[in-house]
Amino acid sequence: MSQDKSPVDLARIERAVREILAAVGEDPNREGLLETPARVARMYAEIFSGLHSHPERHLKRVFHETYDEMVLVRDITFNSMCEHHLLPFHGVAHIGYLPNGRVAGLSKLARIVEDISHRPQLQERMTHQIADLMERELDAKGVVVVLEATHTCMTIRGVRKPGSLTITSAVRGLFKRNESTRAEAMSLIMSRK
């Protein structure tokens, strides 16, 4: 496959969107909808780009440091798509780890979140995937990941509860075994200015 060719079948998505428009009683040939199937196809290629990425690549280049205290990046924004209703959920990720002689560039943590969030997802799975990746690729002494998100499948349909927030966490290594280390991380994550 050439570098230019998208792994996403845009034409197939366009046909499906035209069919959905017709199925809900709309005219896909109406002027305002003529370009909608193509727009939706390009949007899906973008928001599902994580299906074709390998987030571990972001942690292949690390820096060897003797620093062994907590590293925490808080409030990494993300947008994802709930796999149950194909509706967006969005929020922030907080990632902390205890280095084991290797530290990652801080922007790499945001890139991991970006890759993992850009696929049909469950917040619970996303939380674990980030934690497992950090622990495995950095050989970290401990990892903590907390995600806070608003799910439009809860706010605009069904139960319709705007303002609800879902919080998930995953802890590994010392954060799981040592209560005071975990408490320090959670305190730093949840402190707001």
N, C-alpha and C positions, 0 to 999 in steps of 0.2 A: 504494500500500500504506500503510495507517495505521501510526502509530508503534507501536501495541500489537501488531500482527501480527508474529509471528516469521517470518523467512525459512525456518525449518526446519519440515519437514512432520512434526510430532510424531506424528500418527495413523499415518502410514506407517511410522515407526520402530517404534511399538508393535506394529503387525501383523507386522513383520519379526522382532522379538524373540520374539513368541509362536511364530512359525514355527521360529525357531532352537531354542527350548526344546523344542518337539515333536520337531524333527529329531534332537536329542541324546538323546531317549528320556525326557524329563521331561514332566510334566503341567502345562501352563500354567494350568490351573484349580485347581491345588493351592493351599490357603490362603496359604502363604508366598510364592507366586509371582504371586498375583493382581495386585499393584500393581507388580511388577517391570518390565513393559514400559513403563509410564508413567514410572517412575523412570529407566530407561535412556534414554528419549527426552529427558527434561529434562537428563540428564547430557550426552548428545551435543550438545544445543543449546548447552550451556555450554562444553564442551571444544572444540567446533568453531566457536565464535563468531568466531574470527579469519578464517574464510572470508568473512565479511560486514563486515569492518572495513577501514579504510584507514590503516595505521600511519604513513604519511607525515604525517597530520594532526597528530601529536604534535610535529613539527618545524617547523610553520608559524609559530609564535611563538618568536622567538629574541631574544637580547640582544646588542646590538652592543658588543663589548669588544675592546680591543687585546691581550688576553691571548693569547700564542702558544705557550705551553708545553703539555705533554700534560695532557689531562683523562681520567681513568680511573675508571670505576665497575666495581667488582669484586664477584663473588659475587651476581649477580642471579639469584635462583632462578627456575626455570621447570619446567613440566610440558607435555609434548607427546604426540602420538600417532603412532607409527610407521605410515607408510602401507602397509607391507608386510604386517603382521599385525594391525593395529589394536590394538596393545598399547602401553601407556605407556612413554615414556622421560622421565627427569627429571634435572635437574642444575643447573648454574650457568653463567651467561654473564658474560664480562668484556668490556667495551667501552671502548676508548680512542680518542681522536682529537686531532688537532692543529688547533685552531681557525684559521680564516682570517677573523678579524674578527667572527665570530658564534659565540655559545655557546648551547647548549640548556639548559633546566632539567634538573637531574640526574634527576628522577623521570621525565622523558620517555623516557630510555633504557630504564628498566624497563618503561614502557608499550609501547614498540616490541617488546621481547622478548615481552611478554605477547600482543600481537596476532599476531605472527608465529608464536609457538609454538602458538597455539590453532587449529590446522588439521591435517589429515593431513600429516605432515612427514617429511623426512629431515634428520638432523642436519647433513649436509654442505650441503644447500640452505639450511637455516635460517641457518647461519653466513654464507654468501654474501649472503643476502637482507638481513640486518642490516647487513653491511659496505657493500653497495651503496647501501642507503637512507641511511645516515649520510653517505657520501661525496657522494651526489647532493644531498640536501636541505640539508646544512650547507655544501656546497662546501668541505669540510675539506681541509687540506693533506695529511692522512694519517689512516687509520683502521686499527685493529687490533681483531679480534673473536676471542675464544677461547671455545669451548663445551666443557664437561666434562659427560658424561652417562652414566647407567646405563640400559641398554635391557632392559626386561623380556622382549623377544623373545629375548634371549640368556641371561637369568638364570633364567626360570621354565619355559622350553620349549626344545626343540631341544638345543643343546649344553649348556645348564644350567651356566653359569659365573658364579655370584654373585660380586660384588666386582669384576668387570671394568668398566673405565672407558674410554669413547671420548672422545678429545680431537680437536677440529677447530679449524682457525684460518683466518682470511682477513686478508690485509694489503693495504692500498691506499696509493697515494701515497708519501709520505716513509718510511712504515714498510716499504714494499716496496723502495724504492731505497737507503735508508740503513741499513746493517747495525747501527751503534751505536744508532740510534734504535729499531730493532726489538728489539735486545737489551735496552735499558732497559725497554721496554714489557713484554717477556716476563718479565724479572726481577721487575718490580712485580706482574705477574699471578700468577706462580707462587710468590711469597714467601708463606709461611704463618706466622702467629704461634702 
